Amino acid sequence: MTDSDLTSSAAVARLTAEHPEWFDDGRGVPVEPSPDATLIGTGESYAAWLVVSREAQDLRDPAGPRALVVRVPHRPEELPRPMAEEFAALLAAPDGIGPRPIHLATAGDPRGTGPGSTPEGTAYMVVEHVRGQVRPASAWTDDLLAAHARQLARLHAVRFGGHGDVTATDRLQPTLSMTGSGEANWQWWTEHHPELASAADVAGLWPRVQRLFAGTEPHFARLEEFALVHGDPAVPNILVSGGVPRYVDWEWAHIGDPARDLAFSGGAVWLDPWYLRLGPDRLERFVAAYCAAAGPGADPAALTARSRAWLVNEVFFVALHFRRQAARGEGREYAERAATLIARLSAVLE
């Protein structure tokens, strides 16, 4: 391993020490940041390193030291979306919604290039450190859900006439089909992992998922406005500080249906710690808070219907992903999670 691999705290610290300007959060550039790097998360796609400036004045500052996060993909060639798309989404998002984007080096990302590209080296992204905590399900009160709804409405405020990549707003698609999206996902799984798609419980559930998508299709057919969406605002990707939610891990961000972001809060199908268990009354209040913040034109009935379809789409295919992880030997808990999601989906689908 070399420093360019960015697989150790020392390598990440050395990289950021060479760029003190990255630490400027409005308080100026530290002269000698003397950074300290700590691994704070290892997700499906990225390792996240928290890097803190240990310059003396930072350690004495009542606001705390200047800090940033370096995100390093495990396997850039397997990323679900190009790194440049995530960086572009962060640039486009309103202040206070997600982390401020600082630097992108996409040399190791064969799916896209962007600011900071170099001819060789490891792909990585540098973003602002978002302060806050992931809240457990018990802490998700109606007030916090309403705050979440208002933040999503802020994110979705700028509308587009089609859906697609953030970096290709001149080539957006004008219509979106839930049935078409679901069929495309199903085809991928049947081609790449037929043993998972043909399992009795999965194969038996798919026609019921299809019927839900078909029944919701009229709501998607009437969808004429799209927005910048986070794409994966499940509970672990929401950090809360002072009652204000902010969103991290924007790798699925794109121009799309705002109802998708509402869906990831949870509903009749839930799984701790990702999706909340929300009954009809709480869902109604959540959507009402979103509509109040979004202003005239927001249709609660249509948002609720599309959101339900997005949640079903998400958890059905996530269950297949969990089974694939179990088959790869990633842990027995993946098989248990898949079984739970399929059982709960089966209970709510007619």
Secondary structure, 3 states (H helix, E strand, C coil): CCHHHCCCHHHHHHHHHCCHHHHCCCCCCCCCCCCEEEEEEECCCEEEEEEECCCHHHHHCCCCCCEEEEEEECCHHHCCCCHHHHHHHHHHCCCCCCCCEEEEECCCCCCCCCCCCCCCCCCEEEEECCCCECCCHHHCCHHHHHHHHHHHHHHCCCEECCEECHHHHHHCECCCCHHHHHHHHHHHHHHHCHHHHCCHHHHHHHHHHHHHHHHHHHHHHCCCCEEEECCCCCHHHEEEECCEEEECCCCCCEEECHHHHHHCCEECCCECCCEEECCHHHHHHHHHHHHHHHCCCCCHHHHHHHHHHHHHHHHHHHHHHHHHHHHCCCCHHHHHHHHHHHHHHHHHCC
